[in-house]
Amino acid sequence: MHAVAIALLGLAACGRLGFDERGDGGTTASAKVDAAAVGSADAGIAIDAPLGAGSYTLTDGTAPYVNLSGTLVPGFAALADDENYTMTLPFTFVFYGISYTTVTISMNGYLTFDTPITGAETENNDCPLDATPPGATIAVFWDDLYANNTAPSTGALSYLAAGTAPDRTWAVEWRDMDAYYPAGNNSFTQGIRVTHEVVLHETGTIEMRYGPRTAPLYPNKDCGADRHRGCSATVGLEASGSKIFNNVQCGTSAGPGPGYTSIDEGRMFTFVPN
């Protein structure tokens, strides 16, 4: 396991089709604000979290993946696509210095503590994370995912609360998710299978763990043969108010962005609040 600096990707804000969701082709600047360096609210830098809580240290490592022995998320059913599920956490979780007691799980591979979004905003992953919704986001593998109910395996969305205070954990697993690719005005299944989970620690630490991944049946669609490895997915953190970002990597249907490295089974990102 080795520590690496969090990369801030200098990409245009884009959706799944490779262009700005505003439609004007503009770019949105990403910046990691270290509140400790600001010193006071009079410094003239707009931040959206309390001073001293504006950054995380990222460790990019590996660990054997263990399937989550959890319970299906209430309301989840096979063929779920773009659904949101809001749940109460078993403890108060502090994210970028703000305390939360509820979180929304998106079928598209992310969590948000802000108001849930629907439609194109949730299908089209931001690349990189930007000022558009959703805010207060933990993007584990944000892509246009859904729970296929056909062979070789049926998708499932589950959660598990464990541990004892002061380091209880709450985890969510997206197991055997498939993905859509756009074609004209329609979308079609690409036939991948991806499994990953996020673990929230009561201490504020966040873990992203990646499990088995099956290559697409149609490798010439979307970003190509590496769809299951994240060539069109977004990974990273975004504070409420969308002013502070920890972009790890991302891609769109046009292909991976700069800094992309494939996500294979056993990879693990750990974010520790500073």
N, C-alpha and C positions, 0 to 999 in steps of 0.2 A: 504494500500500500504506500502511495507516495502523495505528498501534498503538492498542489499546483495552484497557481494564481487563477482567480476567476477571470475568464476572458470576456471582454466587452466587444461584441461583434459589430463592426461598422457597416451594417447592411441597411438597405432600404426597408422600410416597414412594408410588409407584404402579406398577402393571403395565400391560400393554397394554390392559386393559379399563378403566383409569382409576381403580383403587383399590388401596389398600395390599396388597402381596403377603402380609402377615401376616394379612390378613382382618379386622383390628380397626379399620380406618379411622384409625389413629394417624399421626402424622407423625414424621419423623426429621430432626433438625437437621443442616444442612450447615454446615461452617465451614472456611475456609481458614486454616491455622495458619502464620504466618510464624515459623519456628523462630528466626530471628535476633533476633526481638523477645522470645522466651521467655528466652534468655540462659543458662539452666541447666536440668538435669533436675529441680531442686528447685522449679521454679516451679509445680508442681502441675497442669500441662496435659499430658494424655496425647497423645503424638504417636507415629507409627509409622515415622518415618524419622530418620536421624541429624540432629542439630542443624545448622542452616544450610542444609539441603537440602529445605526443605518447600514450595517454591513455584516457579511458572513464570511467565514473561512471555509473554503471548499477543499475536500480531499477526494481525489479521483482514484478509486482502488478496485479491488475485486473481493468477492466472498461467495461461497457456494449458495445457490438459491434454494430456499425451502418454501414450498407452497404454503400459503396461509390457511390454517385450519380454522377459518372463521365462519361467520353467519352471512347469508345473503343480505345485501343491503335492502331495507324495506322498500317495496314498490318495484324492485328490479324484476324484469322478466326477459326471456330470450327474445332476440331481435331488437332489443333496446338500442335506440340510435338517437344521439343528441340529447337524451334525457338528463335532467339534473335531479339530484337527491340531496336534500338538506337534512343534516343530522346534528344532534346535540353531542358535544364532546364530553368525555368523562372527567375532564379537567380543563382549566383555563390554559389556553395555548397562546404564548406571546410570539407574534410574528412581526418583525421589524419594529419592535417596541410597543406594539398595540396588542391589547388582550382580547381574545376571542373565545366564545363558548359554543359557537355553532360553525359548521363548515358545509359547503356544498360540493358534492362529488359530481364531476361531469363524466359522462360515458366516453368523452373524447380524450381522457387521459390526464386530467388535471384537477386540482382542488382550488376553490376560491372562497375567501372569507367575505367578499363583497357581494353585491347584488348579482344573482346568476344571470347569464346571458343565453340567448337562443339563436337559432337560424344561422346565417352565414358567419356571424361573429364567432360562434363556437366551433363551426366546422373548419373555418379557415384559420389555422394556427398563425399567430404573429411570428414573423421572422425578420428581426429579432423581436423579443418582447418590447412593447412600445406603449404609448400613451392611450391607445384605444382599449376598451373593455376586453376582457375582465381585468379588474385590479385585485390586489392582495391575492396573488396567484402562485401556486406551486405546480409548475408544469413538469410532470414526470415523463410523459411521452405524449405530448399534445399533437394529435393527428385526427383525421376523420375516421374514428373507430366506431365499431358497433359489435354487438354480441350475436354472431352467427349461430344458428341452431342446427347446422348440418355437419356431417362428417368432414374432417376427422375428429373434431371435438367441438363441444358447445361452450360458448362464452359464458363467463360468470363474473359477477361483481360482488365482492364480499368484504367484510370488515372484522376487526378483532381488537378488543381492548384487553390489555394485559398489564402485569407488573403491580408494584406497590409504590405509594408516594415516598419520596418526592420525584421518582422517575418512572411514572406510569407511561405506557405507550398506547397509541391508537393507530392502527394500520388499515390501509385499504389495498385490495388487490384486484387488478383488472386481469382476469385469466382467460387465455386463448381468445383474444379479441381479433376480429377481422377488420378490414378497412375498405372504404369506398374509394374509387377513382372517378373523376368527372369525365363525361364524354358528351359534348353538346349540352343540352339542357337536362341530361340524366346522369345518374351515378350508378356504377356497377361494382360488385364485389371483386376485390383483387385476390382473395384467397390466401391471405397471410394468416398466421396465428402468432400473437405476441402476448407475453405475460410479464407483468411488472407490478411493483407495489411501492407505496410510500409509507414511511413510519414516522409519526410525530411523537417526539419525546416530551414529557412534561417539562424538561429542562430547557426546551426550545430548539434542541437539535432536530434536524430533518435528515432522514435517510431515504434515498431512492435506490431500489434494488431491482435488478433485471433478470428475468427468468427465461425459460425456453422460447425460441423464436423460429418460426417456420417460414421459409422463403415463399414469395408469391407464386401463384399458379400462372399469373400473367405478368411476367417480368418486364414486358415492354410498355407497361402502363404506369401512370403517375411518375414518380421519380426514378423508377426502374427496379432492378433486381435486388437492391438493398432497402426496399420499403420496410421490411421487418426489422432492419438494423438502424432505422431512424433517419434515412436520407430525406424525408419530408416531415420530420417531427421536430418539435421545440422542447428543449429541456432548460429549466432555469427557474428563478424566483423573481417576483415583482411585488413591490410594496403597494399598499392602498394609496390611491391617488395617482398611481402610475408615473412616479417621478424617479424612483430608485429601482434599478434592475441589476440582477445577477444573471446575465445571459451566459449559459454554458455552451450550447450549440443549437443549430436549427437548420431547417431546409423547407422547401416547398415542392410542389409537383414538378417544378422545373429542375429540381436537383438540390443537393446539399449546399449549404453556405460555407464560407471560410471558417476554418477551425473544426470542421466536422471530422469526427472519428466514429467508426461504426460501433454500435451498441450491441454487444453479444451477451449471451447468458453468463452470469457471474459478475458483470460490471456493477459497481456500486458508487454512488455519489453521496457524500456526507457533508452537510452544511451545519457549521457550529456558529451561533451568534457571537459577535464580538462585544 
